[in-house]
Amino acid sequence: MLLTLTIGFDGVEIHGAHGYFIDQFLKDQVNDRTDKYGGSLENRYRFALEVVEAVVNEIGADRVGIKLSPFGGYLESGDSNPEALGLYMVESLNRYGILYCHAIEPGREKDVDIKERPQSLVPMRKAFKGTFIVGGGYNREDGNKALAENRADLVAYGHHFLANPDLPKRFELNALNNEDAQFTSPRRLRTDEIPQIVDEFRLAAKNAIEAGFDGVEIQGAHGYIVDQFLKDQVNDRTDRDGGSLENRCRFALEVVEALANEIGIRLSPFTDSYESGDSNPEALGLHMAESLNKYGILYCHVVEPRMKTVGELHETPQSCPH
Ligand SMILES: Cc1cc2nc3c(=O)[nH]c(=O)nc-3n(C[C@H](O)[C@H](O)[C@H](O)COP(=O)(O)O)c2cc1C
């Protein structure tokens, strides 16, 4: 945690929600331990509170928040009494004086409309002495209402931000229409949109270096956006970014060029995650490796052909072409 602050972050949010490690201790439907970390509420909370205490002692309570989802059941992490669980947690957290508690609305996973949720975060809000953030399924109107009714100090937004990077401005202008608010299906980028995406890679890398990272690895593997350009089984473009090897590698190399020297790139020519396979992975890998030489980047990180699908090993005659 100290390292996190050393590289420039303002603070840390401990992830105690959504079925991750800490949540697995908290919830009685998944914690079946019989030692001092299982059974009673107090025992199930021991681990979370030990983490909170350790982090607070390291970086100070005013830099620590926690995210909780007592009502959630992600990854089978449900609880038979989420009201008691949430309340117990915030009351225990008060001892440490942490900056904020960020709680996920009940029913979020099932997309139940906020107005129709029988359960509520209000008892947790009333019991917690620090800043209380709510999140999960909020739109502009619901968020303003939560603040006006003093059900929260702040509202967190997730998917609206993905569809609207200028969300605060849109909220200010009340310019978020319903269409924008939905997840849009993935679509082929228009050719004229591509330079902006390349520039966003550049900006993200610049931010990372300014925040203290030593370098940046471009994710060009495993079916993510760069890989989707590279592979002929998923890139069906007919413009300057589709078709020939040279065209399919153009986007990746533009990103590399925009980021300049202190970077590496990760490639997985042989894998087919998210349907991103290629009919000639040897040629693809080789073309990328040769093209990368002219940029003098730090390194190239290549995923083994035997790892065809992430997490699975396969016998294969192929090898990395470098
Ligand atoms: C595309 C997407 C991916 C997410 N991935 C994770 C994740 O990996 N782990 C996690 O705890 N929450 C994840 N979240 C949940 C967000 O952190 C946040 O709690 C949630 O989006 C807030 O609800 P809202 O999207 O309705 O505003 C994700 C949300 C979205 C939209």
The ligand as a MOL file (V3000), in Angstrom:
LIG
                    3D

  0  0  0     0  0            999 V3000
M  V30 BEGIN CTAB
M  V30 COUNTS 31 33 0 0 0
M  V30 BEGIN ATOM
M  V30 1 C -17.9220 -3.0950 -17.8110 0
M  V30 2 C -17.8810 -3.1540 -16.3140 0
M  V30 3 C -16.9450 -3.9560 -15.7170 0
M  V30 4 C -16.8890 -4.0650 -14.3280 0
M  V30 5 N -15.9690 -4.8730 -13.7540 0
M  V30 6 C -15.9270 -4.9940 -12.4340 0
M  V30 7 C -14.9660 -5.8430 -11.8380 0
M  V30 8 O -14.1550 -6.4820 -12.5120 0
M  V30 9 N -14.9710 -5.9500 -10.4920 0
M  V30 10 C -15.8440 -5.2470 -9.7190 0
M  V30 11 O -15.8180 -5.3930 -8.5160 0
M  V30 12 N -16.7660 -4.4290 -10.2540 0
M  V30 13 C -16.8130 -4.2750 -11.5810 0
M  V30 14 N -17.7430 -3.4350 -12.1390 0
M  V30 15 C -18.6850 -2.7020 -11.2620 0
M  V30 16 C -18.2320 -1.2570 -11.0460 0
M  V30 17 O -17.0400 -1.2090 -10.2970 0
M  V30 18 C -19.2890 -0.4210 -10.3310 0
M  V30 19 O -19.4780 -0.8810 -9.0070 0
M  V30 20 C -20.6240 -0.4550 -11.0550 0
M  V30 21 O -20.4060 -0.3260 -12.4480 0
M  V30 22 C -21.5290 0.6650 -10.5950 0
M  V30 23 O -22.8180 0.4770 -11.1400 0
M  V30 24 P -23.3640 1.1810 -12.4830 0
M  V30 25 O -22.5540 0.6270 -13.6230 0
M  V30 26 O -24.7950 0.7540 -12.5760 0
M  V30 27 O -23.2060 2.6520 -12.3320 0
M  V30 28 C -17.7970 -3.3290 -13.5290 0
M  V30 29 C -18.7370 -2.4940 -14.1520 0
M  V30 30 C -18.7920 -2.4090 -15.5240 0
M  V30 31 C -19.8200 -1.5040 -16.1380 0
M  V30 END ATOM
M  V30 BEGIN BOND
M  V30 1 1 1 2
M  V30 2 1 2 3
M  V30 3 2 2 30
M  V30 4 2 3 4
M  V30 5 1 4 5
M  V30 6 1 4 28
M  V30 7 2 5 6
M  V30 8 1 6 7
M  V30 9 1 6 13
M  V30 10 2 7 8
M  V30 11 1 7 9
M  V30 12 1 9 10
M  V30 13 2 10 11
M  V30 14 1 10 12
M  V30 15 2 12 13
M  V30 16 1 13 14
M  V30 17 1 14 15
M  V30 18 1 14 28
M  V30 19 1 15 16
M  V30 20 1 16 17
M  V30 21 1 16 18
M  V30 22 1 18 19
M  V30 23 1 18 20
M  V30 24 1 20 21
M  V30 25 1 20 22
M  V30 26 1 22 23
M  V30 27 1 23 24
M  V30 28 2 24 25
M  V30 29 1 24 26
M  V30 30 1 24 27
M  V30 31 2 28 29
M  V30 32 1 29 30
M  V30 33 1 30 31
M  V30 END BOND
M  V30 END CTAB
M  END
